[in-house]
Amino acid sequence: MKKTYSFLVLFFFFLGLMTSPGLAQKSQKILNKMIKAQGGKKVLEKINDTTLTGTFEMPAMGIDGTITIYQKEPNKLRWDAEIWGTMMTQAFDGETAWATDPQTGSTQEMPEKMAEDFKRGALGRDSLLNPKKFGITYAQKGKEKIEDKDYLVLEQTFADGYKATLYVDPKTYLVHKSKGMSLNQAGVEVETETYVSDYREIDGVMVAHSMKVYQDGEEFMTMVIDEVIFNSGLEDSQFSMSE
């Protein structure tokens, strides 16, 4: 199960770009521009659920497959990944984080550390527009150069104390990179860097369609999103452990 957990929880970097009103004026100005760059408050407020489908590859492990990701506001998330003909599911129903065992097909609650990561990843666009109730704060950390280009740096702190760093393009105000700690396939916490690109406008919302993940500087996973659907009417039962 560790291999499955370690790559699936990484996607929370890709899903959420969050803001907080309790910030210094400069940080708040940057975050307001990030919201606008994604489509604006009015457009984002209308999104109740999101479905993404695509493919992924983990070259070092010789693994590739297809994936469907479901997110429902404000904090429900489900992954269905097919690897070598076997379907694996992970989900958070708003209270419990669970997963299927690929060997037996049975469902079980995630270990505590994995569950914490997955719960953060389940936060949707409500946490972008109303971060105060989720306890999310930001600090502006100047600029940092990536491949000869300067990016704005924001440190993101969650209610549980977890910290991540976002690198924002000063021209587009879209996130180019995120950095934080996550578990590798051996269950060891390592530094993880996630680069997102190929932003496309879908129903007025800018969505990245490509992601590349590095762990301790080594390429770990790539993901390509083929389709994005908003407001398909996802049911709460789709995220429950009984499904």
Secondary structure as UniProt FT lines:
FT   HELIX           2..8
FT   HELIX           9..11
FT   HELIX           12..15
FT   HELIX           25..38
FT   HELIX           41..45
FT   STRAND          49..58
FT   HELIX           59..61
FT   STRAND          63..72
FT   TURN            73..75
FT   STRAND          76..83
FT   TURN            84..85
FT   STRAND          86..92
FT   STRAND          97..100
FT   TURN            102..104
FT   STRAND          107..109
FT   HELIX           112..122
FT   HELIX           126..129
FT   HELIX           131..134
FT   STRAND          137..146
FT   TURN            147..148
FT   STRAND          149..157
FT   TURN            159..160
FT   STRAND          163..168
FT   TURN            170..172
FT   STRAND          175..183
FT   TURN            185..186
FT   STRAND          189..202
FT   TURN            203..204
FT   STRAND          205..215
FT   TURN            216..217
FT   STRAND          218..230
FT   HELIX           236..239
FT   TURN            241..242
//
